[in-house]
Amino acid sequence: MVVDVFIPCFIDQLYPETGFNMVKVLEKCSVEVRYNKNQTCCGQIAFNTGFWDHAKAIAEKFIRDFVDSAYVVAPSASCVAMVRNYYDELFYNTALHNEYRVLKKNIYEISDFLVNVLNIKDIGATFPHTVTYHDSCAALREYHLTDEPRLLLNNVRGLKLVEMNEKETCCGFGGTFAVKHEAISTAMADFKIQKALETGAEYMVSTDTSCLMHLEGYIKKHKLPLKTAHVVDILASGWEL
């Protein structure tokens, strides 16, 4: 199987190790990985801030970059949800409508791809820590992703997954929301982190780096006994390719 990987902006610029770890995991699953060096962004930030013309131009490039891909896999439920749910509004009844519809069927968040396409639930990872899982808003409400990351985590050796109360509550990031409404965003992060601390977990884990970046900033500022980790980084732990 050949898979094209999409590396979102946050991961490319701030957490490149997560991108490399996704490739590592896919290759362990006997997948041939391709990386299109021309790829840039899915257009989500421009779309969410109302710059739809800019978003459409970025999205058009995205479609053309991956138009020939059998599968596109990304370590971000948020970006994949953008493509699946909102490109319809940008490309309905346009010259790229058919190309988009094909891409929509072929693009996956990594944990969804592993479980439901490759039918792999155990990567062979080892991570001897207690973790709690954060459902990002995009993963939960737009991608409808809940069980797959948890299934993979529960098969990691040494890992103990403890669910937090209010697990479906937003972390407060929301892209530019965190900038425009700093006080509210900070209060939401505080609430979410307190729920995570109540579990006794060492790590808060998610499918979305944007949420983790927001939460990590609050944790470090207040010197709290909690760390963050992307699901992919845990799946890439404790073994060598």
N, C-alpha and C positions, 0 to 999 in steps of 0.2 A: 504494500500500500504506500502511495506517495501522498504526503501532506504538505501544504504550504502553511507556514506559520505567519501570523500577524502579531507584531510586537507593538503594543500601544505606547503612546507618548510618555506616560508616567514611567513605564518600565524601561523604555529606551533611554530616557534621560536620567532617571533617579534610581532605578532598581534593575540594572541590566542583568544581574546574577539570576533573577527570576526568569528572564527570557532564556538564558543559557540552560537553566535547570529544566525548563519545559522541553527544550530540544533533547536534553539528556534522558528525560522520562520517555519521550516518544521513541527515541532510538532504542531504548531498552525494550520497548514493546514491538521491536522489529519493524518500525515505520521508517521509510525514507523521508527525510525532512528537507524541504527546500525553503530558501529565504530570498524573497524578491527585494533586492537592495533599493529599488525605486519606491518602496512603500513609504507612506508618511503617516497620516492620521485618518480616522474614520469620520471626522467632522462633528463629533458630538458636542464639543465645547462651543463651536460657532452656532450650531443648531439650538442648543439650550439657552443661549444668550440672545436669540432672535435674529442672528445674521444668517438667514436662510440662503441667500444668494452665495455667500462664502461657503456655507456648509454644503451646498449642492455642488460647487466646483470641487471641493475636497472629496466629496462622496463619489463624484463621477470618476475621479482619478482612482479611488479605491476600487471601484467596480472594474475598471480597465486593468488595474494591476493584478486582479485575481479572477478575471473572467474565464480563464482556462483551467482553473483549479478544480480537482475532484473534491478535495476537502480543504477548508481553511480552518485552522485551530488557533485560538488566542487564549492567553492567561488572564482574561478579563470578561466577566459576564456583562459588565456595563457596556463595553464597546460592541460586543456581539449583539446585545439587545438593541443598541442603536441601529445597527445594520438591519436586523430582522424586523424591527417594529416601525422605524421612522423613515427608512429609505422609500417606503411606499408613498409617503407624502411628498417626497422630492421627485420621484421618477414615475409616478403613475401616468400612464398614457403618454410616455415620452419615448424617444428613440432607444433608451437604455432599459425600458421596462422589462423586456424578456431576459436580458442579461442579469438584471437585478433579481428577478424571480428565481433564476438558477442559483445565484450566489446565496440567496436567502436560505435555500434548502441545504447548502453545503457548508455553511459556516457554523462552528461550534465553540463553546467554552470548553477548556481542556478537561475538566472532570466529567462533564456530560459526554464528551467524545470518548474518553477512556471507558466509561461504564456502559454507554448505550450503543456505541459504534464498534469499539474493539472488544466489548464484553470482558473487560479486565477490571477486577475489583481489588486486586492485591498486587502492588508494584514490587513488593519485597523490601520496602523501606523499614528503617528502624529509627525511632525518635522517642527516647525514654523520658517523656515529660507529660504533664497534665495540661490539656488545652481546652479552650472553649471556642465555639464557632460563632462568628458574626455573619448573619445574613445581610448582605448589602441590599439596599433598596432596589437597585437595578436587577440583581440576581434573583431576588425573591418576587418582586412585583412585575418586572418586565420580561425576565427570562424564565421565570417560574422554576427556578433551580433550588431544591431543598435537600433531597436525599443523597444525590451523587457525591458531593464533597464529604458528607458524613460517612457514607459507606466506605469510601477510600481511606479516610482517617481511621475508622474503626478496624481496618486491616493492617495498620502500621504497627509493627512490633514495639512493645513497650509504651505505646501511647495510650493515655486515658482521656477520653472525650467526656467533658462535663457540660451539660447544657445550662446556659444562664437564664434567669428570669428576664422577661421582656426581650427575648432574643430577636423578635421581629421589629424592634424599635430602631429608628434611623440613628446613625452615629453623628449626624450633623454636618457632614461635609457638603454634599450636594453641589460640587463644582464651585461656581461663582457665588453660591449661597453663603459659603464660609467667609467670603470676602465682603459681601454686601450686608450680611447680618452676623457680624462677628460674635456678638454677645450671645445670641440664640444658639449659634453653631457651637460655641464653647460650652454652653450649658448642656447641650445635647451630648457632646463628647463626654463630659463629666458624668452624666447619668449612665451612659452606656458602659463606661469604664468601671464605675462603681458596681454595676451588675456583674461584670466580668470578674472583678476582685472578690466578690462574694462567693464565687465558685471555688476559690483557692487555686485557680489555674495559673500556670506559669506563662502561658502564651495565649493571645487572642489571635485566631486564625480566620482568614477570609479568602474569597476568590478575587477580591478587588483591591489593588494596590492603593487606589485613591483613598479609600476608607482607612486602610492601614496607615497610610502616611499621616492622615489627619489625627488618628488616635495615637500614633506613635509620638507626634509632636506634643500632645497634651501629657502623655505619660512621662516623657523625658523632662518636660518643663517642671512637673510636680514631683519628679523623682519617685515614681510609683513602682512597686515590685511586680511589674508586668511587662512582657515583651510582645511583639507582633511578628507574625510570619504568614507568608502566602502559602496556600495549600500546596502549590507546586514545589516550594522550597522544602516542605516536609516530605513530600513523596520522593524527592531526590536525595534524601538523607539516609546514611547508614549502609550504602552499597556503592560499588564501583562498576561503571559500564564495561 
